Amino acid sequence: MNSEANFDILYILNSLENTYDSINIVEIQNICYLSLLVSVFDKNPISDWGYEFIYDNDEPFSYAIINEIEDMMKSGTIIKEDKENYKLGKEAKRIFGFINNLEEFSKRKKYLQVSADAALVIPIPEFMNSMNYEPLIASKRNLFDREALGYGISINKLYDHFEGIRKIIGVENYDLWAVSVLWLKYLEGISNEMEEEKK
């Protein structure tokens, strides 16, 4: 069991349930991945997150999340509503109410929350399209490289982009929600530029 991935899945589903009846596994992974990126922007080592993502078919992919979703389905904590979408099960609220108060998860909650909030402000299709142009994902495209994202020279590209965001914000006491939304808008701009180049 990966307790961090378990908590993150419950946190995301709980945060979004009033807006989205259910969300699919790719969306869950992208929101969790954005949470990791915001944590890195906030000067935490990528290795502190508790589980890794790899590049898979233009998306961040985590075996830890996949395994936890399978186990949570077996226990009834989450329910698979159709072929792709998941929502909280009957016991999920009680379980989440307990683990949400545990000290071990306190630090990561702000990163999960701002990423979930970003998914409420930016429509999911736009959110997902922007994430396709995230620097660590883009660096793996066409390389068939399944090394964990955020290790090797590619992390320097991410830091370079983050410095650009810091210059835009222009303050040290930044709002993490603003960072998450600005990051997605920044990636959307990269997407639009690349689409224009194709014309």
C-alpha positions in Angstrom: 0.0 0.0 0.0 1.2 3.5 -0.8 -0.5 5.7 1.8 0.3 9.0 0.0 -1.3 7.8 -3.2 -4.3 6.5 -1.3 -4.7 9.8 0.5 -4.3 11.8 -2.7 -7.0 9.9 -4.6 -9.5 10.3 -1.8 -8.6 14.0 -1.4 -9.0 14.7 -5.1 -12.3 12.8 -5.4 -13.7 14.5 -2.2 -12.7 17.9 -3.4 -14.3 17.6 -6.9 -17.4 15.5 -6.1 -19.7 18.5 -5.8 -18.8 19.7 -9.3 -18.0 16.4 -11.1 -20.1 13.3 -10.4 -17.0 11.3 -11.2 -13.6 11.6 -12.8 -11.5 9.2 -14.8 -8.2 7.7 -13.9 -6.2 9.9 -16.3 -7.7 13.0 -14.8 -6.9 11.8 -11.3 -3.3 11.2 -12.3 -2.9 14.6 -14.0 -4.4 16.4 -10.9 -2.1 14.5 -8.6 0.9 15.2 -10.9 0.1 19.0 -10.9 0.0 18.8 -7.1 3.5 17.3 -7.2 4.7 20.1 -9.5 3.3 22.8 -7.3 5.1 21.1 -4.4 8.4 21.3 -6.4 7.7 24.9 -7.2 7.3 25.5 -3.4 10.9 24.2 -3.1 10.3 20.7 -2.0 12.4 17.9 -3.4 10.6 15.8 -6.0 11.6 12.7 -4.1 9.6 13.8 -1.0 6.3 13.3 -2.8 6.0 9.6 -1.8 5.5 8.1 -5.3 6.7 8.5 -8.8 5.3 9.3 -12.2 6.6 8.0 -15.5 5.8 9.2 -19.1 3.1 7.1 -20.8 1.3 8.0 -24.0 1.7 11.8 -23.5 0.5 11.6 -19.9 2.0 11.3 -16.4 1.4 7.8 -15.1 1.8 6.4 -11.6 1.8 2.7 -10.8 1.1 3.7 -7.2 -2.1 5.4 -8.1 -3.2 2.6 -10.3 -2.6 0.0 -7.6 -4.3 2.0 -5.0 -7.4 2.5 -7.2 -7.6 -1.2 -7.7 -7.3 -1.9 -4.0 -9.8 0.8 -3.1 -12.3 -0.6 -5.6 -12.0 -4.0 -4.0 -12.7 -2.6 -0.6 -15.6 -0.4 -1.9 -13.9 2.8 -0.9 -14.3 4.1 -4.4 -16.7 3.0 -7.1 -16.2 2.6 -10.8 -19.2 4.3 -12.3 -18.6 3.2 -15.9 -15.7 2.0 -18.0 -13.5 4.9 -17.0 -14.9 7.1 -14.2 -14.6 6.8 -10.4 -16.4 8.3 -7.4 -16.4 7.9 -3.7 -18.0 4.9 -2.1 -20.3 4.8 0.9 -17.5 4.3 3.4 -15.1 6.8 1.8 -16.3 9.8 3.7 -15.7 8.1 7.1 -12.3 6.9 6.0 -11.3 10.2 4.5 -12.5 12.1 7.6 -10.1 10.0 9.7 -7.0 10.1 7.5 -7.5 13.8 6.6 -6.6 14.7 10.2 -3.4 12.7 10.3 -0.3 14.7 10.6 1.6 12.7 8.0 -0.5 14.2 5.2 -0.8 17.7 6.5 2.0 19.2 4.3 0.7 17.8 1.0 -2.9 18.9 1.4 -2.3 22.5 0.3 -0.8 21.2 -3.0 -3.7 18.9 -3.6 -6.2 21.5 -2.8 -4.8 24.2 -5.1 -4.6 21.6 -8.0 -8.2 20.5 -7.4 -9.3 24.1 -7.3 -7.5 24.7 -10.6 -9.5 21.9 -12.1 -12.7 23.7 -10.9 -11.7 27.0 -12.5 -10.2 25.6 -15.7 -12.4 23.2 -17.6 -11.1 19.6 -17.4 -10.5 19.4 -21.2 -8.4 22.5 -21.2 -6.7 21.4 -18.0 -5.7 18.1 -19.6 -4.5 19.7 -22.8 -2.3 22.1 -20.9 -0.7 19.3 -19.0 0.3 17.6 -22.2 2.8 20.4 -22.7 4.3 20.3 -19.2 8.2 20.3 -19.6 8.9 16.9 -18.1 6.2 15.3 -20.2 7.4 17.1 -23.3 11.0 16.1 -22.7 10.0 12.4 -22.9 7.9 12.7 -26.0 9.1 10.5 -28.9 11.9 9.1 -26.8 10.0 6.0 -25.5 11.7 6.8 -22.2 9.9 5.4 -19.1 12.4 6.8 -16.6 10.6 8.5 -13.6 9.7 12.0 -14.4 11.7 14.7 -12.6 15.1 12.9 -12.6 18.1 13.6 -14.8 18.7 16.7 -16.9 14.9 17.1 -17.6 14.4 18.5 -14.1 16.5 21.5 -15.1 14.1 22.4 -17.8 11.3 22.4 -15.3 13.2 24.7 -13.0 13.9 27.0 -15.9 10.2 27.3 -16.6 9.4 27.8 -12.9 11.8 30.7 -12.8 9.8 32.3 -15.6 6.7 31.9 -13.4 8.4 33.4 -10.4 9.4 36.5 -12.5 5.7 36.9 -13.5 4.5 36.6 -9.9 7.3 38.9 -8.7 6.8 38.2 -5.0 8.3 35.7 -2.6 5.0 35.2 -0.6 3.1 33.7 -3.6 -0.3 32.3 -3.6 -0.1 28.6 -4.5 -3.5 28.6 -6.2 -2.4 31.5 -8.4 0.7 29.5 -9.2 -1.3 26.4 -10.2 -3.6 28.4 -12.5 -0.8 30.5 -13.9 1.2 27.4 -14.6 -1.7 25.8 -16.6 -2.3 29.1 -18.5 1.5 29.2 -19.2 1.3 25.7 -20.6 -1.7 26.6 -22.6 0.3 29.4 -24.2 3.0 26.9 -25.2 0.3 24.6 -26.7 -1.1 27.5 -28.7 2.3 28.5 -30.0 3.0 24.9 -31.1 -0.3 24.7 -32.9 0.4 28.0 -34.7 3.8 26.6 -35.9 2.0 23.6 -37.4 -0.1 25.9 -39.6 
